[in-house]
């Protein structure tokens, strides 16, 4: 894989993925959106990868959709048929939604490490991650409202399941900036750190901790957490019983027991 708009490095079972359009504040044009989907689909099936850290190069984490892409959508006004025009816009939105959903559906935990601006589509992206961390200088804004748009890539669907619906409404209606410490207070991020360096050090340690666990159990935990979010307790317990009926008696379970008995760290297969 040869990404153009991201930096991707897999080391010690951890994939470090970084937005790499710093000259554009990591705003994403169409090619970058497609590339991001391909990266997360690849990492989902990559046996060497057990955890993923998503960060941004340069001065901002991610400025969302590149204005060039928005302007290209505006050009669809030139299509005479309103039905065909609407069909093309719907297809584009679904394509971009698929990219964000690829992060959510990735079988490995994704840790977002956010500094400075997380704007518009950036909020859609972090809403699909498993865990979020930020530096003091980070800020989060659902910017679409200031562009005369409705956020359409997952923020309004996922964020109310992460933080108070009232706070989501305030952010979505006003477009105001929620800064690092407030983001921690409302539960948007797990932790806020004084600097990007301190944040990255902690996120790396957390990813290493995850990577040392049973890969099968980590993937199963992510799958069950995602299922539980969208189903009743009763349905989720039934799903859990079925999951463990299939997955419980694994080599990872045997290795974990052996390591405990032998007082050593387990060594799980990829």
C-alpha angles and dihedrals in degrees: 000000000000110000117194102188100035137051112229124185126168114199132154091358092304124111114210108201118184131182104241110194097096092156087063095040084254093295109164125233121194096276090052092051091052091046092052091054091050091049095053093043088052094047091047090064098033109111094203092059120084102159136015130214116201116199140147134248120225129010100333139038097225134329093201123228116016111244089232088066091049090050091052089055089052088058088066086079084083091070106100098208111076091203094055091044092053091045092056093048091049091050091051093049091049090050092053091044089054090058093055091044089053087066092051092045094046106119092224125073112261118211115197115211107195129193129171115338123024099171136175107315088023088069090050088054098049090046087065094051122096097230134014130204129175145183124241091258093056121113132185125207134172089217098174092089090064090054094053091255140117114236102253112175101076109292094109091045101043106028096065087060091054104041139013112305088224091058091047089052091050092050093044096046098043104029088217122160118258106202129212103272093041089050088058092046093054093044097249089125130028094226141358121216133199094241142013090247093055090046094050091049092054094043090051090052091049091050090049089052091052092045090057093059128086105291091210092052093046092052090046092049091052091048093049094045090052092048092048092052091063102034141058122269090251094051091044094051090050090050090049092053091051092046093053092044086063102034109026101089097058136143087250090061091051092048092048091053093046092050091050092050092046093044095235139115113274119248108211125192119245 
